[in-house]
Structures are given as structure tokens and as C-alpha cells.
Amino acid sequence: MRSWTFETSDGVALHYVEQGMGTPLLLLHGWSQTSEQFSRQLDALSEEYRVIAYDQRGHGDSDRPDHGYRIHRLAADLRELLLGLDLEDVAILGHSMGCSVIWAYLDLYSPDRLSCLILVDEPPCLTLNDAWDEEIRAATGALFKPDGAMALCNALERDEDGSVSNRLMAAMLTPQCPDDIRTWMMACNRRMQRRHAAELMRDHAHLDWRDVIARIRLPTLVIGAYASLAPATCMPWVASQIPESRLEMFGADEGGSHFMFVENPERFNAVVLDFLRNRDRAAKD
């Protein structure tokens, strides 16, 4: 595995790791997470693909500027990385907020340089509109009421001892998750400065991606989990909007949390590889 940095147009150094050769597969982590959390994917996926995972601004080992904590700026960072590394025909995997960054990229740049998508456990909209009926609520998988989203952000900003962050991370894992993994995941989450995490969540929580999702025409794998804090109804809805997409749901007894790729990497890696191999075969036919 090789470790590098890439500098964005506004002078932010993004840390990334790279392993393997061949078709590029880019791994995009979620809100207040790190590329390190894909460590259980690198060896398996890099046997067949050139796997690249980077820390988004303010996360992990990347720079922590005092600006740019908005989803569309993160999408611009992604665009600059693809261009700077001259990556073409990229398979891109987004987890949680990483999906939102992908959706913002598609909104801004269309699918340029992307060949297929892997969307992992992200509701199309995080904040509830009280005017929605039950069908829309199930589709969006909204996690927060409007006042609840703001209360969480304010609590995160004041979270000096990490207790709020730790409780939030605990809700993203199954009760069966080993203690050492749980502790490591919480530490990864807290590497982002809490004021930056709160600022990014204020933007992230109030975006609605349903119109973007409905226009996706790339080969797509959608992955959800029945024991995730994201309602199990939202990922089937995402898959239903994308023609010929593939849906995989992880059960509670399969480590089916929001972080199923950490709790059950064997099945997760197998599902991803099967999708990519089938995509490669279809492209050759």
C-alpha cells in the first residue's frame, strides 16, 4: 500500500492510499469517518483493482482548513482528485455521506470519468418534512426532525469529551460488534474537529437527493442493512429509481449495521467483487 497527498485548488492537502493495479476503484468514506475504516477492503479488492481511498477535507490525515465543509465543496474536491490523478472509467464506492458526495458530483459534473456506482447505506434525505406522507417518509429514510438535526449539530459543536460522538457511533454498530473494533471506530470518528463535523452536518442533513438519484443511468450496486440506523426502506427505494440496479441487504445476524463493511467484510467484499466482475463482463460483450 502506498500513501500520498493531493492538493486541491484552494490549497487543502488530501491524504490518500493506493493499492493494486488495473481499473480504478475509489472508496469514499462518510461523515466524520476516515479512509482507514476501509482497511478490511483494501487487500481483497486490490487483488483485481487499483483501489484508492482518501480522507476528505477535515477528516483523517487530510488538512483541517476552516472552510469548505459543504457537500458540494467535497464533490469539487472529488472532481479535482479525479482530474489530478488522471483517473478514467472509475468505479466509485460511497458509504453514508460518501453517497451524498457522489450525488453532488453527478449533479455538478454528470457521470464524467465514472463507470459505475456502489452506494452504501445513505438515505436520500436525512431531515423529515412534516408535510410528507408515509410513502415519502419511507423512501427518504429521514432520520431527524428539523429541530433534532440542529440540536445534534449544536451538541456536536460542544462535544469536548466525545460522549455525544461516541453515542452516535455506537448507534451505527450492532450490539455484537467486538469492543476493540467499537473503540477503534469511535476514535476514527473523533479525529475530525467537532466544530467542523457540526458545520458539515448542518449542510449534509438538509439536502434532498431524490431528483438526482432518479436520473442515474450508470450500472449501480445498492447496499443496505436491516440493523442500520438508516431505515431499511430507503435503500430499496434508491435501487428502485435506478434502472437495472442491484440491491443487497445485510441481515442483523450478518453484521448488518451502518458499517456492515467493517462488521462483515467477507460478505461485503464478495458482493462488491461480484458486481464489479459482472460489470466488467458486460462491458466486454
Disulfide bonds with the S-S distance in Angstrom:
none
